[in-house]
Every structure is written in C-alpha cells, then in structure tokens.
C-alpha cells in the first residue's frame, strides 16, 4: 500500500468509517469543536483489488471556500506521487476521491468538500441530524474563522495533541493576516456563540473564544496594538 509522503495516515477497516463516525458524533461537539478531518480513498488499477480509505487530522488549512479546501485535497495527490518517485517509477495506486470536514462552531454544522479525481468538487453542510444543506457565503466565513481559532488557541494545548495530526501555519503571510482581520470584523458580534474559557461562566461580546484568539495571535507576534485597535472600534 502506498502512503502519503510527510502526511500522517490512519487506514480504515471499513471504507468511510471515519466519516460516518464524525457524522454520528456531530451533536456531541462542544464550543470550537474537533480538528479538521481529511479523508481520502485510494484505488488500485489492478482488477479485484479493493479500494482503501485513510484519514488524518489537520489544522491551519485555509477554510474560506470550497476552492481552498479542494486545493488541499488535490495537494495530497502530489504527496502520493512523491512517494512513488522515492521508491519506484510507477504505482498502481492513485487517489480516487477525498473529503475535507471542517466544523463551523458558530452554526454548529460540519462543512464538507468532496473532490473526485478526475472530476468535480462538491461542497455542502451536514447538520446535527446528518442532513445535507447548501453552504452559504455566511457559513463559509464562520467556518474560516472557526478553523483559524482552533489553530491559534489549541496550538499549544496538551489535550489537543492527536495522533495523526498535521499542523500547518494558519496565517503564513501579511495577506492572510489581512483576510483574518477583515473576517473577524465582519463576525465580531457573533463571538459569544463560540463559548469562552472555563473561568468565564457566560460568554459575552467582550469575553469569548474569538476575542481570546485575537489577543493570543497578536500577543504572540508582539503586536498588541492591532488587537487593541480592533477592540476599540467595536467595544469603546
């Protein structure tokens, strides 16, 4: 079985079992929710060989649109091809499809992007009952911020160190930071929906996971003034 180069993988006993388990667990997700789940299906060109499913957890992927998540899924085909280059000139295995799952902590739904290779891209929302809905622009913005906050707030959380967890830089450049700030401003007054740190009993517009994430990001980069300017705009 060909594995992905530099990407952790868990192999399924039954195809799609990780996706089914996530769907069944949606109602139990709390506050910011779990790490993003990336599932791929590998097919073999030889007749009679069963398809194989594998998955890994990941943070730091741009979840602002179906295009950005599809780009991550497509990048895994190159990771498989790189493995081939190391060990052999060709392989019978290829990635047939992929599904990226990202929890929207504002609306309490799972946003999923499904890519078929070759083929098209489909995006949809799975609610707590397991039913599918359309992913609206508002849902995408909430999902983008949800994913960023998990990356920022859980980056050094010992309880969030999962096996098979791939961590990428969620804000790799100035353009990404500008996008983060713009989206944060648009969604600022929804922050209380996310919950807050345990010592704060009731989340408010001022005290919640969104404001905590903003402060953590800018304090770690020694630029408190950016966070202060943002808070002054909405709170004072």
Helices and strands as residue ranges (DSSP letters): E 10-11, H 17-25, G 26-28, E 36-44, E 52-59, H 66-87, E 93-104, E 109-116, E 121-126, E 132-133, H 137-153, G 158-160, E 165-167, H 174-187, G 188-194, H 209-220, H 224-235
